[in-house]
């Protein structure tokens, strides 16, 4: 089995994201003319709008660090990226209206909103598990992992419905609110197009995963059809690598245990992208990849009981592999996207903007002080690689 099959597998698991990006490109072309403008920026419009919605007590803030448009229910705050906040076109207002729709839905159906948010977070974990188990199955032609591939994909498709429901309800609430409060028909039509386009992007990704599930029996056999990827483990090199990496793993495990028992003073999903980068440090991923690779590649009987633990330990490190899977499938889409932006078919560069973005709300005001069980469980899962480090350390010390 060569690198071509690995590349094909990465492209396969990236199909849902390719469909999503292709849909975004198509809808971007449809909305390339930004001639429909409003008298207010999207940030100003949203600030005024939340004051007129009954029983919605929600702050509005620009997000300068991550350029994130989103509604954060724990802090009752809507954030808009700088380009969205300053935009005076109907597309920027569509984004603001959609986030306002999330706030309205949380007001009307708080229990449903909480359950959908929980399902969405779980969906992220099982999707990463699918990518991880699929790649490990191909690398080592391990049919024993095929049930995990299928189950994680099935769960991803099932839990993905929560995202569709959550985004669909928010867009519907925004559309209904605009029908009563937006006097301009052209703005309402353009905002509606933006809301439908955003939902189509989410739906195309879900349809891609559903399609993978339908053809699962075919590609699961292809995953294990070839011989495992040839790999040799240099025991001396591996021993020294684990010897130097074990302190890093131990420190990370200690921080994980302390964080699970006593949450940090201020940790916020408001800086979600930055937090992910902080948690997914290069040292942690490098050490984990070495341990996973070495354990799966070893043919010694004592390594076999750790196979389920290897998969469990690989889950929190699947961010880079998941992005790699997306990237392999998205290269043609990204190329077309860049060419389209260069020739002016569409792009943020043509968005009409006005003014400066005000100072954002301090992150300390958006802190998550009470973490739920799922968050703590996710941190404990990261400790699963510690026995792997111990096994390889003992083997190294034993010569």
Backbone torsions as a table, in degrees:
resi	resn	phi	psi	omega
1	UNK	NA	127.9	-178.2
2	UNK	-104.3	-175.9	179.4
3	UNK	-66.3	-21.6	-179.9
4	UNK	-62.8	-39.2	179.2
5	UNK	-69.9	-35.9	176.3
6	UNK	-63.7	-44.3	178.8
7	UNK	-62.3	-40.7	178.8
8	UNK	-64.4	-37.2	178.4
9	UNK	-67.2	-42.5	176.4
10	UNK	-59.8	-41.6	178.0
11	UNK	-64.9	-36.9	-178.9
12	UNK	-63.8	-49.6	-178.9
13	UNK	-70.0	-16.1	177.3
14	UNK	-90.0	0.6	-179.0
15	UNK	-54.8	-46.7	179.6
16	UNK	-56.9	-39.6	-178.3
17	UNK	-74.6	-30.4	174.9
18	UNK	-65.2	-42.2	177.1
19	UNK	-63.0	-41.4	179.3
20	UNK	-63.4	-44.8	179.8
21	UNK	-67.5	-38.4	176.9
22	UNK	-62.7	-39.3	176.8
23	UNK	-65.2	-40.5	178.3
24	UNK	-62.9	-39.5	178.4
25	UNK	-64.2	-44.3	-179.0
26	UNK	-64.1	-45.9	179.6
27	UNK	-68.4	-30.5	175.6
28	UNK	-64.0	-38.9	176.6
29	UNK	-65.0	-40.1	179.3
30	UNK	-63.2	-30.6	-176.7
31	UNK	-106.9	27.2	-174.3
32	UNK	-71.1	-25.7	179.0
33	UNK	-88.6	117.2	-177.6
34	UNK	-105.9	44.2	-177.1
35	UNK	-77.1	-19.5	-179.8
36	UNK	-85.9	106.3	-177.4
37	UNK	-116.4	162.6	180.0
38	UNK	-115.9	168.0	-178.8
39	UNK	-79.7	-19.4	179.9
40	UNK	-116.3	156.5	168.9
41	UNK	-71.5	161.5	-179.8
42	UNK	-61.7	-35.9	178.2
43	UNK	-65.9	-43.3	178.2
44	UNK	-65.5	-41.7	-179.7
45	UNK	-62.2	-44.0	-178.3
46	UNK	-67.8	-38.4	178.4
47	UNK	-60.3	-41.5	177.5
48	UNK	-71.8	-36.3	-174.8
49	UNK	-65.7	-43.3	-176.9
50	UNK	-64.2	-21.8	179.1
51	UNK	-76.0	-18.7	-176.5
52	UNK	-101.3	-7.7	179.7
53	UNK	-85.9	120.8	-177.5
54	UNK	-61.8	136.6	172.7
55	UNK	64.3	16.0	173.2
56	UNK	-107.1	107.1	178.3
57	UNK	-105.3	96.4	-170.6
58	UNK	-138.9	133.0	174.3
59	UNK	-85.4	159.6	179.0
60	UNK	-128.1	131.1	-176.1
61	UNK	-145.8	143.0	169.3
62	UNK	-72.5	152.5	176.6
63	UNK	-119.7	107.6	-175.3
64	UNK	-93.5	-26.1	-174.3
65	UNK	-75.4	-49.9	-175.5
66	UNK	-107.9	-1.9	-177.8
67	UNK	52.4	46.3	-171.9
68	UNK	-102.4	127.7	171.1
69	UNK	-96.9	121.0	-177.8
70	UNK	-174.3	163.4	174.3
71	UNK	-111.7	127.2	-176.8
72	UNK	-110.4	96.8	-173.0
73	UNK	-63.9	-31.1	-177.7
74	UNK	-64.3	-29.1	-179.8
75	UNK	-108.1	-1.5	-177.8
76	UNK	50.1	55.0	-177.2
77	UNK	-139.7	138.7	172.3
78	UNK	-106.1	129.8	176.6
79	UNK	-113.1	143.6	175.8
80	UNK	-126.2	138.4	174.4
81	UNK	-64.1	163.6	-175.3
82	UNK	-58.9	-44.9	-178.5
83	UNK	-66.4	-36.8	177.8
84	UNK	-70.2	-43.5	-178.2
85	UNK	-58.5	-43.4	-176.0
86	UNK	-87.2	-5.8	-177.5
87	UNK	-69.6	139.2	178.1
88	UNK	-115.2	17.8	177.8
89	UNK	-100.1	164.5	-177.0
90	UNK	-66.4	-27.8	179.1
91	UNK	-65.8	-39.6	175.9
92	UNK	-65.0	-37.7	177.6
93	UNK	-67.0	-31.8	177.3
94	UNK	-62.6	-41.9	178.0
95	UNK	-62.8	-46.4	179.7
96	UNK	-62.2	-41.6	-179.9
97	UNK	-64.9	-38.1	179.2
98	UNK	-62.6	-43.9	178.9
99	UNK	-67.3	-34.6	173.6
100	UNK	-63.0	-36.0	176.2
101	UNK	-61.1	-37.9	175.7
102	UNK	-60.9	-43.1	179.7
103	UNK	-63.9	-39.1	178.7
104	UNK	-65.5	-42.0	179.4
105	UNK	-63.9	-39.3	176.8
106	UNK	-65.0	-30.9	176.0
107	UNK	-71.2	-43.0	-174.2
108	UNK	-79.8	-36.9	-176.1
109	UNK	-134.1	69.8	-175.1
110	UNK	-63.0	-40.2	-179.3
111	UNK	-67.4	-43.2	178.0
112	UNK	-63.4	-40.9	-179.9
113	UNK	-62.2	-41.1	179.3
114	UNK	-65.6	-40.5	-179.8
115	UNK	-68.2	-38.6	177.6
116	UNK	-65.9	-39.3	178.1
117	UNK	-64.0	-40.3	177.9
118	UNK	-64.0	-44.6	178.5
119	UNK	-62.8	-34.4	179.9
120	UNK	-68.0	-39.3	178.2
121	UNK	-67.4	-41.9	177.5
122	UNK	-63.4	-33.7	178.9
123	UNK	-62.3	-37.6	177.6
124	UNK	-62.3	-38.7	180.0
125	UNK	-68.2	-46.3	-176.7
126	UNK	-71.4	-29.4	176.5
127	UNK	-66.6	-42.4	175.7
128	UNK	-64.3	-36.1	177.0
129	UNK	-63.2	-39.4	177.6
130	UNK	-61.5	-47.8	179.2
131	UNK	-60.7	-43.8	-178.6
132	UNK	-62.3	-51.6	-176.3
133	UNK	-66.6	-33.9	178.3
134	UNK	-65.3	-44.6	-178.0
135	UNK	-69.1	-40.8	178.6
136	UNK	-65.2	-37.7	178.4
137	UNK	-61.9	-43.0	-179.6
138	UNK	-69.2	-42.7	-177.0
139	UNK	-60.9	-38.1	-172.8
140	UNK	-117.8	9.2	179.6
141	UNK	46.4	53.9	-173.6
142	UNK	-102.5	95.0	-179.6
143	UNK	-64.3	-20.2	-179.9
144	UNK	-63.9	-23.2	-179.0
145	UNK	-89.4	-5.0	-179.1
146	UNK	-59.2	-40.1	176.0
147	UNK	-58.8	-37.9	178.0
148	UNK	-66.0	-38.1	176.6
149	UNK	-59.2	-49.3	-177.6
150	UNK	-67.3	-43.5	-177.9
151	UNK	-65.9	-43.8	-179.6
152	UNK	-65.4	-36.5	177.1
153	UNK	-68.5	-40.8	177.9
154	UNK	-61.9	-43.4	177.5
155	UNK	-64.7	-37.7	179.2
156	UNK	-63.3	-42.2	178.2
157	UNK	-66.8	-42.2	-178.8
158	UNK	-65.7	-49.2	-179.2
159	UNK	-70.7	-23.3	178.1
160	UNK	-63.9	-22.0	176.7
161	UNK	-61.4	-32.0	179.5
162	UNK	-61.1	-39.6	178.1
163	UNK	-63.3	-43.5	179.2
164	UNK	-61.8	-43.0	-179.8
165	UNK	-65.6	-45.4	-177.6
166	UNK	-62.1	-48.0	-178.9
167	UNK	-70.0	-37.0	179.2
168	UNK	-65.7	-43.3	178.7
169	UNK	-64.4	-39.1	179.3
170	UNK	-64.7	-43.7	179.0
171	UNK	-65.7	-37.9	178.4
172	UNK	-65.1	-42.9	178.4
173	UNK	-63.0	-40.0	178.7
174	UNK	-65.0	-42.2	-179.8
175	UNK	-63.4	-42.3	179.8
176	UNK	-66.0	-38.9	-179.6
177	UNK	-67.7	-41.6	179.5
178	UNK	-66.3	-33.9	179.6
179	UNK	-60.6	-26.3	-178.7
180	UNK	-97.1	-20.6	-171.4
181	UNK	-122.3	-8.4	179.3
182	UNK	-104.1	110.9	-175.0
183	UNK	-74.1	-26.6	-174.6
184	UNK	-83.7	123.6	-178.7
185	UNK	-68.3	-39.8	-178.6
186	UNK	-64.7	-35.4	178.2
187	UNK	-68.6	-42.2	179.6
188	UNK	-61.5	-42.1	179.9
189	UNK	-64.9	-42.8	-178.2
190	UNK	-69.1	-39.4	177.2
191	UNK	-64.4	-40.0	177.6
192	UNK	-60.9	-41.5	176.7
193	UNK	-60.7	-40.5	177.8
194	UNK	-65.1	-39.8	179.0
195	UNK	-65.9	-42.4	178.7
196	UNK	-65.4	-39.8	180.0
197	UNK	-63.3	-42.9	179.7
198	UNK	-62.5	-41.5	178.6
199	UNK	-66.1	-36.3	179.7
200	UNK	-63.4	-33.2	178.7
201	UNK	-65.6	-45.4	176.9
202	UNK	-64.4	-42.0	-176.8
203	UNK	-65.8	-37.8	-178.8
204	UNK	-65.8	-35.9	177.5
205	UNK	-66.0	-42.4	178.9
206	UNK	-64.7	-41.2	178.7
207	UNK	-63.2	-35.2	176.4
208	UNK	-62.5	-42.4	177.5
209	UNK	-68.1	-37.3	177.2
210	UNK	-63.9	-37.7	178.2
211	UNK	-65.0	-39.7	176.4
212	UNK	-61.8	-37.1	179.6
213	UNK	-66.2	-37.9	-178.8
214	UNK	-64.4	-41.2	-178.0
215	UNK	-95.6	18.7	-175.1
216	UNK	-58.2	-39.4	-177.6
217	UNK	-63.0	-34.5	-178.5
218	UNK	-71.1	-52.9	-174.9
219	UNK	-76.5	-20.9	177.5
220	UNK	-66.0	-36.2	175.9
221	UNK	-70.1	-34.7	179.0
222	UNK	-68.2	-31.8	-180.0
223	UNK	-58.0	-36.6	-173.7
224	UNK	-110.7	13.4	-176.8
225	UNK	-72.9	-33.7	-175.4
226	UNK	-92.5	172.0	176.5
227	UNK	-73.6	153.5	177.3
228	UNK	-59.4	152.6	178.4
229	UNK	-62.4	126.6	-177.7
230	UNK	-64.0	128.1	179.5
231	UNK	-149.4	139.9	175.3
232	UNK	-118.7	139.0	-178.2
233	UNK	-106.2	115.8	175.1
234	UNK	-83.4	106.1	-173.1
235	UNK	-59.6	-40.4	-178.3
236	UNK	-65.2	-46.8	179.7
237	UNK	-64.3	-42.8	-179.8
238	UNK	-63.4	-40.7	179.9
239	UNK	-60.9	-46.1	178.9
240	UNK	-66.2	-36.4	179.1
241	UNK	-62.7	-47.4	-179.9
242	UNK	-66.4	-36.0	179.7
243	UNK	-59.3	-41.9	-179.5
244	UNK	-80.8	-27.5	-177.0
245	UNK	-87.0	-20.2	-178.9
246	UNK	-58.0	-42.9	176.8
247	UNK	-58.1	-37.1	178.4
248	UNK	-64.9	-44.3	178.5
249	UNK	-63.5	-40.7	-179.1
250	UNK	-65.1	-42.7	178.3
251	UNK	-63.3	-42.2	179.5
252	UNK	-66.1	-39.5	178.2
253	UNK	-64.4	-40.6	177.9
254	UNK	-62.4	-43.6	177.7
255	UNK	-63.4	-36.9	179.2
256	UNK	-65.5	-44.5	180.0
257	UNK	-63.9	-43.7	179.3
258	UNK	-63.4	-41.0	179.8
259	UNK	-67.2	-32.8	179.2
260	UNK	-72.7	-35.6	-179.7
261	UNK	-80.9	-42.9	-178.8
262	UNK	-131.1	103.3	-177.4
263	UNK	-59.1	154.4	178.4
264	UNK	-62.5	158.5	-176.6
265	UNK	-60.4	-43.9	-179.7
266	UNK	-142.1	110.8	175.5
267	UNK	-134.9	130.2	-169.4
268	UNK	-136.3	137.9	174.2
269	UNK	-75.4	-4.1	174.3
270	UNK	-60.9	-32.1	175.8
271	UNK	-107.2	48.1	-169.6
272	UNK	-60.6	-46.0	-177.9
273	UNK	-63.3	-43.8	-179.4
274	UNK	-65.8	-40.9	179.2
275	UNK	-62.0	-40.6	178.9
276	UNK	-61.9	-41.8	179.1
277	UNK	-65.3	-37.1	-179.9
278	UNK	-67.1	-43.5	-177.8
279	UNK	-69.6	-40.2	-176.0
280	UNK	-90.4	66.4	-178.0
281	UNK	-71.8	154.7	-177.6
282	UNK	-62.8	-39.5	-178.2
283	UNK	-62.6	-41.6	-178.8
284	UNK	-63.2	-45.1	-178.6
285	UNK	-68.3	-40.9	179.9
286	UNK	-62.1	-45.4	179.8
287	UNK	-64.4	-42.0	-177.2
288	UNK	-67.4	-41.0	179.5
289	UNK	-62.2	-41.2	179.0
290	UNK	-62.4	-44.8	-178.3
291	UNK	-66.5	-43.1	179.1
292	UNK	-62.6	-48.2	-178.7
293	UNK	-60.7	-46.4	-176.7
294	UNK	-66.8	-41.5	-177.8
295	UNK	-66.9	-42.3	179.8
296	UNK	-71.7	-31.7	-178.0
297	UNK	-78.1	-26.1	-178.0
298	UNK	-68.0	142.4	-179.0
299	UNK	-104.5	9.0	-177.5
300	UNK	-74.5	141.0	-177.9
301	UNK	-58.7	-32.7	-175.9
302	UNK	-68.2	-16.2	-178.3
303	UNK	-83.2	-17.3	-173.7
304	UNK	-66.5	-40.0	178.9
305	UNK	-61.3	-16.1	-177.3
306	UNK	-91.5	1.8	-178.9
307	UNK	-59.4	-47.5	176.5
308	UNK	-61.9	-34.9	179.4
309	UNK	-67.5	-34.7	177.3
310	UNK	-61.2	-46.1	179.6
311	UNK	-63.1	-42.4	178.5
312	UNK	-62.3	-41.9	-179.6
313	UNK	-69.4	-25.7	-177.5
314	UNK	-77.2	-18.8	-174.6
315	UNK	-57.6	-52.4	-177.3
316	UNK	-70.1	-10.0	179.9
317	UNK	-101.6	13.1	-175.2
318	UNK	-85.9	-1.3	176.9
319	UNK	-55.3	-53.6	179.4
320	UNK	-60.8	-42.2	179.3
321	UNK	-67.3	-37.0	177.7
322	UNK	-63.7	-42.2	177.8
323	UNK	-65.8	-35.5	177.6
324	UNK	-65.0	-41.9	177.2
325	UNK	-60.9	-41.3	177.4
326	UNK	-65.1	-43.5	-176.2
327	UNK	-61.7	-40.1	-179.7
328	UNK	-59.9	-38.5	-178.2
329	UNK	-84.1	-21.0	-173.0
330	UNK	-95.8	-4.2	-177.5
331	UNK	-55.0	-49.1	178.4
332	UNK	-63.8	-37.7	-179.4
333	UNK	-66.7	-43.1	179.5
334	UNK	-63.2	-39.6	178.3
335	UNK	-62.2	-46.5	178.2
336	UNK	-63.7	-37.8	178.6
337	UNK	-60.9	-46.5	-178.7
338	UNK	-64.2	-42.9	178.8
339	UNK	-62.9	-43.1	179.0
340	UNK	-61.8	-40.3	178.5
341	UNK	-68.0	-35.8	-178.4
342	UNK	-66.4	-39.1	-177.6
343	UNK	-89.3	0.4	174.8
344	UNK	87.7	15.6	178.2
345	UNK	-64.6	-37.9	178.8
346	UNK	-166.7	168.7	177.6
347	UNK	146.5	157.0	-179.8
348	UNK	-67.4	-18.4	-179.1
349	UNK	-64.0	-22.7	-179.4
350	UNK	-94.8	3.0	-177.8
351	UNK	-73.3	125.9	175.2
352	UNK	-71.9	129.1	-178.3
353	UNK	-130.0	165.0	179.3
354	UNK	-151.0	141.2	172.0
355	UNK	76.1	-173.3	178.7
356	UNK	-111.7	152.2	178.0
357	UNK	-78.3	128.7	179.7
358	UNK	-69.8	174.4	-179.4
359	UNK	-68.4	132.9	-179.2
360	UNK	-73.3	164.1	174.6
361	UNK	-65.7	135.9	178.6
362	UNK	-58.3	143.6	-177.9
363	UNK	-62.9	-27.5	-179.4
364	UNK	-65.2	-23.1	177.1
365	UNK	-78.7	-10.5	-178.1
366	UNK	-114.1	22.4	-173.0
367	UNK	-71.6	144.1	172.6
368	UNK	-97.9	105.0	-176.1
369	UNK	-94.5	-26.7	-179.1
370	UNK	-112.6	102.7	-177.7
371	UNK	-85.2	145.4	-179.1
372	UNK	-85.1	175.2	-176.1
373	UNK	-64.0	-37.4	-178.3
374	UNK	-63.5	-39.9	178.8
375	UNK	-63.6	-44.2	-180.0
376	UNK	-67.5	-37.6	178.0
377	UNK	-63.9	-40.0	177.7
378	UNK	-60.0	-36.3	178.1
379	UNK	-70.8	-38.3	179.6
380	UNK	-66.6	-32.8	178.7
381	UNK	-58.3	-31.9	-177.4
382	UNK	-68.8	-14.9	178.3
383	UNK	-81.2	-6.9	-174.2
384	UNK	-64.2	-19.8	-178.6
385	UNK	-81.7	-10.4	-176.1
386	UNK	-59.8	-45.6	177.0
387	UNK	-58.8	-32.3	177.2
388	UNK	-62.9	-44.6	178.5
389	UNK	-62.1	-39.2	-179.8
390	UNK	-66.1	-41.9	-179.5
391	UNK	-61.5	-46.7	-177.9
392	UNK	-70.6	-32.4	177.2
393	UNK	-66.0	-45.3	178.4
394	UNK	-60.6	-43.4	179.9
395	UNK	-62.2	-39.4	179.4
396	UNK	-66.5	-44.7	-179.4
397	UNK	-66.0	-30.0	-179.6
398	UNK	-78.5	-7.1	177.7
399	UNK	88.9	NA	NA
